[in-house]
Amino acid sequence: MGVSARVSGEHGELRRPSIGFAAICLGYFAIILDGRVLNVAVPAIRADLHASIAGAQWVLNAYTLTLAGLLLTAGALGDRIGLRRIFLFGVSVASRCSRPRSSRIARARWP
């Protein structure tokens, strides 16, 4: 049975494991990309907050700890509610939150 073979789900529906694997890979890529973008933005964070290097590290650590706490909470909710529902909810919230922020940043930097 290949990766693209169909597998029967618990309710009799047919699923493709490769689609789920691709979704997990894209979600993980988004987390890694988010961390990289935040590290690239450290000089701008320092300038906007008038912070030292230690202050910028506190901002990065607070962000990382918040993300880790939310990931643990999402994992526990996924066990109770369902992994697919929680994953789709997380992706929809992240995409809704990212879209307006990125357009505001683009308008502020490129008038």
C-alpha positions as CSV (number, residue, x, y, z in Angstrom):
1,M,0.0,0.0,0.0
2,G,1.6,3.3,-1.1
3,V,1.4,6.7,0.6
4,S,-1.3,7.9,-1.8
5,A,-3.5,4.8,-1.2
6,R,-6.8,5.4,0.4
7,V,-7.4,4.2,4.0
8,S,-10.8,3.7,5.6
9,G,-11.5,6.1,8.5
10,E,-13.3,5.2,11.7
11,H,-16.7,6.3,10.3
12,G,-16.2,4.5,7.0
13,E,-15.1,7.5,5.0
14,L,-12.1,7.3,2.8
15,R,-9.0,9.3,3.6
16,R,-5.6,9.9,2.1
17,P,-2.7,9.8,4.5
18,S,-0.6,12.0,2.2
19,I,-3.0,14.9,2.5
20,G,-2.8,14.8,6.3
21,F,1.0,14.5,6.2
22,A,1.2,17.5,3.9
23,A,-1.0,19.5,6.2
24,I,1.2,18.6,9.2
25,C,4.3,19.5,7.2
26,L,2.8,22.9,6.2
27,G,1.8,23.6,9.8
28,Y,5.3,22.8,11.1
29,F,6.8,24.9,8.3
30,A,4.6,27.8,9.4
31,I,5.9,27.5,13.0
32,I,9.5,27.4,11.9
33,L,9.0,30.3,9.5
34,D,7.3,32.3,12.3
35,G,10.3,31.8,14.5
36,R,12.7,32.8,11.8
37,V,10.7,36.0,11.0
38,L,10.7,36.9,14.7
39,N,14.5,36.5,14.9
40,V,15.0,38.6,11.8
41,A,12.8,41.3,13.3
42,V,14.9,41.7,16.5
43,P,16.5,44.9,15.4
44,A,13.1,46.5,14.6
45,I,11.8,45.2,18.0
46,R,14.7,46.7,19.8
47,A,14.3,50.1,18.0
48,D,10.5,50.2,18.6
49,L,10.7,49.3,22.2
50,H,13.9,51.2,22.9
51,A,15.2,48.0,24.5
52,S,18.6,46.5,25.0
53,I,19.7,43.0,23.7
54,A,18.5,41.6,27.0
55,G,15.1,43.2,26.5
56,A,14.8,41.8,23.0
57,Q,15.6,38.4,24.4
58,W,12.8,38.8,27.0
59,V,10.4,39.5,24.1
60,L,11.6,36.5,22.2
61,N,11.4,34.2,25.2
62,A,7.9,35.5,26.1
63,Y,6.7,34.8,22.6
64,T,8.3,31.3,22.6
65,L,6.8,30.4,26.0
66,T,3.3,31.6,24.9
67,L,3.5,29.6,21.7
68,A,4.6,26.5,23.6
69,G,1.8,26.9,26.1
70,L,-0.7,27.3,23.3
71,L,0.7,24.2,21.5
72,L,0.3,22.1,24.6
73,T,-3.2,23.3,25.2
74,A,-4.1,22.6,21.5
75,G,-2.7,19.1,21.9
76,A,-4.8,18.4,24.9
77,L,-7.9,19.8,23.2
78,G,-7.1,17.8,20.2
79,D,-7.2,14.6,22.3
80,R,-10.6,15.6,23.6
81,I,-12.3,17.3,20.6
82,G,-10.4,15.8,17.7
83,L,-7.1,16.5,16.1
84,R,-8.5,17.5,12.7
85,R,-10.9,20.1,14.2
86,I,-8.2,21.7,16.4
87,F,-5.7,21.8,13.5
88,L,-8.2,23.4,11.2
89,F,-9.2,25.9,13.9
90,G,-5.6,26.8,14.5
91,V,-4.8,27.3,10.8
92,S,-7.9,29.4,10.3
93,V,-7.1,31.6,13.4
94,A,-3.5,32.0,12.4
95,S,-4.4,32.9,8.8
96,R,-7.0,35.5,9.9
97,C,-4.6,37.1,12.4
98,S,-1.7,37.2,9.9
99,R,-3.5,38.7,7.0
100,P,-4.4,42.1,8.4
101,R,-1.1,42.4,10.2
102,S,1.0,41.8,7.1
103,S,-1.0,44.3,5.1
104,R,-0.6,47.0,7.7
105,I,3.1,46.4,7.8
106,A,3.4,46.5,4.1
107,R,1.5,49.8,4.0
108,A,3.6,51.3,6.7
109,R,6.9,50.3,5.0
110,W,6.0,51.0,1.4
111,P,3.7,54.0,1.1
